[in-house]
Amino acid sequence: MAPRPSVTGAADIAALIDGLGKITGRARIIWFLVFGGLFLDAYSNAALSAGLGPMTDQMELTSTQISVLTATAPALAIIFNPLGGWLATRIGRVPPLLIAKGFAIAGALIAAFAGDFTVVWFGRVLVGVAYGIDFAVAMALLAEYTPARLSGRLNLWQAVWYTATTGNLALALLFFQLDTGADIWRWSVGSAAVIAAALLLGQALMLKESPAWLAGKGRLEQAVAHLDGIYGIKAVAGTPDEATRAAAQAPAIGFRHAGVLFKGAYLPRTVLASVISLGQSMQYFAVGWYLPLISLAIFGESFEKATIGSMVFNAFGIAGGVLSAYFGRRLGLRLSSAAGFAGVFVALVAMGLTFEKVPTAVAFLLPVLFILCHSAGPGANGKSIAALSYSSDVRALGTGVTGMVGSFGSVAGLYLFPQIKDALGLAHTFLVLSVVPLLGLITCLVIKWDPMKAASPDEAGEWAAGTDARPPTPAPAATR
């Protein structure tokens, strides 16, 4: 009988997980439960979008109130992306995910039963808190759960996003057929609470703390126990290595250490991940704002036709999200992002130059090209590249900070470009927006880092921004 491998730190944990050829059993269930949180985030956003028209009519919302409602969740994520990363770094990956589900349940129910704009907005605030925390932590945890050779699967979150959006639109059609009337938006928004409750129960029962995070904290006995519980890997806790001892003795990573993301080897990675995250969110939320208008123009003015049209567009997003895992594995996240940005740039320029000047079929194909290139490239990679670029001690902080940058893009897309549209018109807005994917393309070509082409940061022994600088170890009490 072969001796059990000894675990002395996070690098050993990463090596054992990376040695797996596939994800099976409980590990697969856990993996999908974490992905379920990302499904919920997308579903909650789509729930508001699908019911915004009936809500506007029922509550007589102004255009300003509509803008506030749609931008509340991404605006809150600016704060709660890094806060979620900070929590995951200090108390573990699983507790923040459960906390996020609680906020999601409360937010959905408050909005669904609201009697006026203020109460609906407060419900969306809670949904934004959940969205900000969950996305930052879930991607970090998925990166630590997934063997290196399968890390391209992290890009499937994009397909999950579009699937959730399509599912909510389909449910909205069902509620419409049931003749719920103007209250259709309440059913759409409230259904998110049911999904959140199911996920809270499943995650509370099944999720186990990241073995890599536990090992990084020096809790090797728990780390090997969780390795066994998740993957069936039999290992023994050894004597902590030097990096593990130093990490266990040092102060917990917090906001004051966020600067390490912009030093040494981590600087170009943070810039690349931030630019991809910012660019993809800005172009998606800006153009996504106009897709319902395009859908109405192509498929008709009725609720059913417009909703079905939106589902058709989202179907291409699902296809692109699935393809992103393949392209990420074959090309790497950097080059697949560059190719996606190039395709989006071409689509936006073409949309700007030909708007209202081409046949309906062409008008339909250009947004399809945009969605496919976006979801197969930077749309997926904006989250994945950050989760794979940092060692476990700062991974959640890194995904939180880059997620915060992406949320700025979301807010800019929702607020800034409608104003440009009013000033310049829709065609010129597309041309102005084409600068965003162009800058993303240039950045991807200039910065050469790609986590798919490099060793795992944990296995490479990186710590706190890839430099020799570590957060200071506490001085002995006698010298303080």
Long-range contacts (C-beta under 8 A, 24 or more apart in sequence): 4-234, 4-235, 4-236, 5-235, 5-236, 6-235, 6-236, 6-237, 6-238, 7-215, 7-220, 7-223, 7-224, 7-227, 7-235, 7-236, 7-237, 7-238, 8-220, 8-238, 8-239, 8-240, 8-241, 8-244, 9-215, 9-216, 9-220, 9-240, 9-241, 9-243, 9-244, 10-212, 10-213, 10-215, 10-216, 10-243, 10-244, 10-391, 10-392, 10-393, 10-458, 11-241, 11-243, 11-458, 11-459, 11-461, 12-215, 12-235, 12-238, 13-211, 13-212, 13-215, 13-223, 13-227, 13-458, 14-148, 14-212, 14-392, 14-456, 14-458, 14-459, 15-459, 16-227, 16-231, 16-233, 16-235, 17-144, 17-145, 17-146, 17-147, 17-211, 17-212, 17-227, 17-231, 17-233, 18-147, 18-148, 18-149, 18-456, 18-459, 19-147, 20-147, 20-231, 20-233, 21-147, 21-149, 22-147, 22-150, 23-145, 23-146, 23-147, 23-150, 25-231, 25-232, 26-206, 26-229, 26-230, 26-231, 27-145, 27-230, 27-231, 29-206, 30-145, 30-206, 30-207, 30-208, 30-230, 31-142, 31-145, 31-146, 33-199, 33-202, 33-203, 33-206, 33-207, 34-97, 34-138, 34-141, 34-142, 34-145, 34-203, 34-207, 35-138, 35-142, 35-156, 35-157, 35-160, 36-195, 36-199, 36-202, 36-203, 37-97, 37-100, 37-101, 37-134, 37-138, 37-199, 37-203, 38-134, 38-135, 38-138, 38-157, 38-160, 38-161, 39-160, 39-161, 39-163, 39-164, 39-195, 40-101, 40-104, 40-130, 40-134, 40-164, 40-192, 40-195, 40-196, 40-199, 41-130, 41-131, 41-134, 41-135, 41-161, 41-164, 42-160, 42-161, 42-162, 42-163, 42-164, 42-165, 43-164, 43-165, 43-167, 43-168, 43-191, 43-192, 43-195, 44-73, 44-104, 44-107, 44-108, 44-127, 44-130, 44-131, 44-189, 44-192, 45-73, 45-131, 45-165, 46-164, 46-165, 46-167, 46-168, 46-169, 47-108, 47-168, 47-188, 47-189, 47-191, 47-192, 48-111, 48-124, 48-185, 48-188, 48-189, 49-165, 49-292, 50-168, 50-169, 50-172, 50-185, 50-188, 50-307, 51-172, 51-184, 51-185, 51-186, 51-187, 51-188, 51-189, 52-185, 53-303, 54-181, 54-182, 54-183, 54-184, 54-185, 55-120, 55-185, 57-182, 58-182, 58-183, 58-185, 59-116, 59-117, 59-120, 61-117, 65-117, 67-414, 67-415, 67-418, 68-121, 69-117, 69-120, 69-121, 69-124, 70-414, 71-410, 71-411, 71-414, 71-415, 72-121, 72-124, 72-125, 72-127, 72-128, 73-124, 73-127, 73-128, 73-131, 74-128, 74-131, 74-281, 74-285, 74-407, 74-410, 74-411, 74-414, 75-128, 75-407, 75-411, 76-125, 76-128, 76-129, 76-131, 76-132, 77-128, 77-131, 77-132, 77-135, 77-403, 77-404, 77-407, 77-410, 78-132, 78-404, 78-407, 78-408, 78-411, 79-132, 79-404, 80-128, 80-129, 80-131, 80-132, 80-133, 80-136, 81-132, 81-133, 81-135, 81-136, 81-399, 81-400, 81-401, 81-403, 81-404, 81-406, 81-407, 82-136, 82-255, 82-258, 82-397, 82-400, 82-401, 82-403, 82-404, 83-132, 83-133, 83-400, 84-132, 84-133, 84-134, 84-135, 84-136, 84-137, 84-396, 84-400, 85-136, 85-137, 85-140, 85-396, 85-397, 85-398, 85-399, 85-400, 85-401, 85-403, 86-254, 86-255, 86-396, 86-397, 86-400, 87-133, 87-137, 87-396, 88-136, 88-137, 88-140, 88-141, 88-213, 88-396, 88-400, 89-252, 89-253, 89-254, 89-393, 89-394, 89-396, 89-397, 90-252, 90-253, 90-254, 92-209, 92-210, 92-213, 92-214, 93-137, 93-140, 93-141, 93-144, 93-209, 93-210, 93-213, 93-396, 94-141, 94-203, 94-207, 94-208, 94-209, 94-210, 96-133, 96-134, 96-137, 97-133, 97-134, 97-137, 97-138, 97-141, 97-203, 97-207, 98-200, 98-203, 98-204, 99-133, 100-129, 100-130, 100-131, 100-133, 100-134, 100-137, 101-130, 101-134, 101-196, 101-197, 101-199, 101-200, 101-203, 102-130, 102-200, 103-127, 103-129, 103-130, 103-133, 104-130, 104-131, 104-134, 104-192, 104-193, 104-196, 105-193, 105-196, 105-197, 105-200, 108-189, 108-190, 108-191, 108-192, 108-193, 108-196, 109-190, 109-193, 111-189, 111-190, 112-186, 112-187, 112-189, 112-190, 112-193, 113-186, 113-190, 123-189, 127-192, 130-196, 132-403, 132-407, 135-383, 135-403, 136-396, 136-399, 136-400, 136-403, 137-396, 137-399, 139-383, 139-384, 139-386, 139-387, 139-399, 139-403, 140-387, 140-395, 140-396, 140-398, 140-399, 141-210, 142-387, 143-384, 143-387, 143-388, 143-395, 144-210, 144-211, 144-212, 144-213, 144-392, 144-395, 145-210, 145-230, 148-456, 151-384, 151-388, 151-451, 151-452, 152-325, 152-326, 152-328, 152-329, 152-452, 153-325, 154-383, 154-384, 154-387, 154-388, 155-321, 155-324, 155-325, 155-328, 155-333, 155-380, 155-381, 155-384, 156-321, 156-322, 156-324, 156-325, 156-380, 157-321, 157-380, 157-383, 157-384, 158-317, 158-320, 158-321, 158-324, 158-375, 158-379, 158-380, 159-317, 159-318, 159-320, 159-321, 159-322, 159-324, 159-375, 160-321, 161-317, 161-321, 162-314, 162-315, 162-317, 162-318, 162-320, 162-321, 162-375, 163-318, 163-321, 165-314, 165-317, 166-311, 166-314, 166-315, 166-318, 169-307, 169-310, 169-311, 169-314, 170-311, 172-307, 173-304, 173-307, 173-308, 176-303, 176-304, 176-307, 210-392, 212-392, 212-458, 213-392, 215-244, 215-392, 216-244, 216-247, 216-392, 216-393, 217-247, 217-248, 218-244, 218-245, 218-247, 218-248, 220-244, 243-461, 243-463, 246-463, 246-470, 246-473, 247-393, 247-463, 249-473, 249-474, 250-470, 250-471, 250-472, 250-473, 250-474, 251-471, 251-472, 251-474, 253-393, 253-394, 253-397, 253-464, 253-471, 257-394, 257-397, 257-464, 257-471, 258-397, 258-401, 260-394, 260-464, 260-465, 260-467, 260-469, 260-471, 261-390, 261-394, 261-397, 261-398, 261-401, 261-465, 262-465, 263-465, 263-466, 263-467, 263-469, 264-465, 264-466, 264-467, 264-469, 265-462, 265-465, 265-466, 265-467, 266-389, 266-390, 266-394, 266-398, 266-465, 266-466, 266-467, 267-465, 268-447, 268-448, 268-449, 269-385, 269-389, 269-390, 269-449, 270-389, 270-398, 270-401, 270-402, 271-443, 271-447, 272-334, 272-385, 272-389, 272-443, 272-444, 272-447, 272-449, 273-382, 273-385, 273-386, 273-389, 273-398, 273-402, 274-401, 274-402, 274-405, 274-406, 275-439, 275-440, 275-443, 275-444, 276-337, 276-378, 276-381, 276-382, 276-385, 276-440, 276-443, 276-444, 277-382, 277-383, 277-386, 277-402, 277-403, 277-405, 277-406, 277-409, 278-405, 278-406, 278-408, 278-409, 279-341, 279-378, 279-382, 279-409, 279-436, 279-437, 279-439, 279-440, 279-443, 280-374, 280-378, 280-379, 280-381, 280-382, 280-406, 280-409, 280-440, 281-382, 281-406, 281-407, 281-409, 281-410, 281-413, 282-409, 282-410, 282-412, 282-413, 282-433, 282-436, 283-344, 283-348, 283-374, 283-413, 283-433, 283-436, 283-437, 284-374, 284-379, 284-410, 284-413, 285-409, 285-410, 285-412, 285-413, 285-414, 286-412, 286-413, 286-414, 286-416, 286-417, 286-429, 286-433, 286-436, 287-348, 287-367, 287-370, 287-413, 287-430, 287-433, 288-413, 289-413, 289-414, 289-417, 289-418, 290-421, 290-426, 291-367, 294-363, 294-364, 294-367, 297-363, 298-360, 298-363, 298-364, 313-367, 313-368, 313-371, 314-371, 316-368, 316-371, 316-372, 316-375, 317-371, 317-372, 317-374, 317-375, 317-379, 318-375, 319-372, 319-375, 320-371, 320-372, 320-373, 320-374, 320-375, 320-376, 320-379, 320-380, 321-375, 321-376, 321-379, 321-380, 323-372, 323-375, 323-376, 324-375, 324-376, 324-377, 324-379, 324-380, 324-381, 325-380, 327-376, 327-377, 328-380, 328-381, 328-384, 328-452, 329-452, 332-450, 332-452, 332-453, 333-381, 333-384, 333-385, 333-388, 333-450, 333-451, 333-452, 334-385, 334-444, 334-447, 334-448, 334-449, 334-450, 335-444, 335-450, 336-376, 336-377, 336-381, 337-377, 337-378, 337-381, 337-382, 337-385, 337-440, 337-444, 338-377, 338-440, 338-441, 338-444, 338-445, 339-373, 339-377, 340-373, 340-374, 340-376, 340-377, 340-378, 340-379, 340-381, 341-373, 341-377, 341-378, 341-437, 341-438, 341-440, 341-441, 341-444, 342-373, 342-437, 342-441, 343-369, 343-370, 343-372, 343-373, 343-374, 343-377, 344-370, 344-373, 344-374, 344-377, 344-378, 344-437, 345-434, 345-437, 345-438, 345-441, 347-373, 348-430, 348-431, 348-433, 348-434, 348-437, 349-430, 349-431, 349-434, 351-427, 351-430, 352-427, 352-428, 352-429, 352-430, 352-431, 352-434, 353-427, 353-431, 355-426, 355-427, 355-430, 356-427, 378-437, 378-440, 382-406, 385-451, 388-451, 388-452, 389-449, 389-451, 389-457, 390-457, 390-462, 391-457, 391-458, 391-462, 391-463, 391-464, 391-466, 392-457, 392-458, 393-463, 393-464, 394-464, 394-465
